[in-house]
């Protein structure tokens, strides 16, 4: 069973967590148009990525093989695995060039 009390990181700037806490971050991607997302860690190895899901806006069009129907919500799941300080950068890109960046500092105790 999936844990539903994960900490939502989107919109946060500073987070204090305990070992074992889970986090999620979501954003919209549309690969065929050139909108993608990535993330980077700086600092201690205090959190790990534990899962990634794509929820397509139009799954019926994806199944039919329609071009451009790959717009989706990308969700990453993370878990605090050790004490430390880590900064996570969530990077939104358009055609491989950075458009924006959301930076979140996480302290795991």
C-alpha positions as CSV (number, residue, x, y, z in Angstrom):
1,X,0.0,0.0,0.0
2,X,1.3,3.4,-1.0
3,X,1.9,6.0,1.8
4,X,-0.3,9.0,1.4
5,X,1.3,11.4,3.9
6,X,4.4,12.1,1.8
7,X,5.7,15.7,2.1
8,X,4.8,17.7,-1.0
9,X,8.0,19.5,-2.1
10,X,6.6,21.7,-4.8
11,X,6.5,25.3,-3.6
12,X,8.6,24.7,-0.5
13,X,12.0,26.3,0.1
14,X,13.1,24.7,3.4
15,X,12.1,21.3,4.8
16,X,13.1,19.5,8.0
17,X,12.4,15.8,8.0
18,X,13.2,12.6,9.8
19,X,14.9,9.5,8.5
20,X,12.1,7.4,6.8
21,X,10.0,10.4,5.7
22,X,8.9,10.4,2.1
23,X,8.6,13.3,-0.3
24,X,7.0,13.8,-3.7
25,X,7.5,16.4,-6.4
26,X,5.3,16.7,-9.6
27,X,5.4,18.7,-12.7
28,X,4.0,18.7,-16.3
29,X,6.2,17.3,-19.1
30,X,5.4,17.1,-22.8
31,X,8.4,15.4,-24.4
32,X,7.3,15.5,-28.0
33,X,7.0,19.3,-27.7
34,X,10.3,19.6,-25.8
35,X,9.1,20.2,-22.2
36,X,11.1,18.0,-19.8
37,X,12.1,18.0,-16.1
38,X,15.2,16.8,-14.3
39,X,16.5,17.0,-10.7
40,X,20.0,17.3,-9.1
41,X,21.2,16.8,-5.5
42,X,23.9,18.9,-3.9
43,X,25.2,18.0,-0.4
44,X,24.9,15.0,1.8
45,X,23.4,11.7,0.5
46,X,20.4,12.1,2.8
47,X,17.6,11.3,0.4
48,X,17.2,8.9,-2.5
49,X,14.8,8.8,-5.4
50,X,12.5,5.8,-4.9
51,X,10.0,6.0,-7.7
52,X,8.9,7.8,-10.8
53,X,5.4,7.8,-12.5
54,X,3.9,9.4,-15.5
55,X,0.2,10.1,-15.6
56,X,-0.8,11.0,-19.2
57,X,-3.5,13.7,-19.7
58,X,-5.0,11.7,-22.6
59,X,-4.1,8.0,-22.2
60,X,-6.6,7.0,-24.8
61,X,-4.8,9.1,-27.4
62,X,-1.4,7.6,-26.3
63,X,-2.7,4.1,-26.8
64,X,-3.9,5.1,-30.2
65,X,-0.4,6.3,-31.1
66,X,-1.3,9.9,-31.7
67,X,1.6,12.2,-32.1
68,X,1.9,14.9,-29.5
69,X,-0.4,13.0,-27.0
70,X,2.4,12.5,-24.5
71,X,1.6,15.4,-22.2
72,X,1.7,14.1,-18.6
73,X,2.3,14.8,-15.0
74,X,5.7,13.4,-13.9
75,X,5.9,12.6,-10.2
76,X,9.1,11.7,-8.4
77,X,9.1,10.0,-5.1
78,X,12.0,10.3,-2.6
79,X,12.8,9.0,0.8
80,X,15.0,10.3,3.6
81,X,17.6,7.6,4.3
82,X,20.3,9.3,6.4
83,X,20.9,12.4,8.5
84,X,22.3,15.4,6.7
85,X,21.7,18.4,4.6
86,X,20.8,18.2,0.9
87,X,19.7,20.8,-1.7
88,X,17.4,19.5,-4.5
89,X,17.2,21.4,-7.7
90,X,14.1,20.7,-9.9
91,X,14.8,21.9,-13.4
92,X,12.2,22.6,-16.0
93,X,13.7,22.5,-19.5
94,X,12.4,23.4,-23.0
95,X,14.2,21.8,-25.8
96,X,17.2,21.0,-23.6
97,X,17.6,24.6,-22.2
98,X,16.8,25.4,-18.7
99,X,13.6,27.5,-18.4
100,X,13.3,27.6,-14.6
101,X,14.6,26.0,-11.4
102,X,13.0,25.3,-8.1
103,X,15.5,24.8,-5.2
104,X,14.6,23.2,-2.0
105,X,16.9,22.7,1.0
106,X,16.2,19.6,3.1
107,X,17.6,18.9,6.5
108,X,17.2,15.2,7.6
109,X,17.6,14.7,11.4
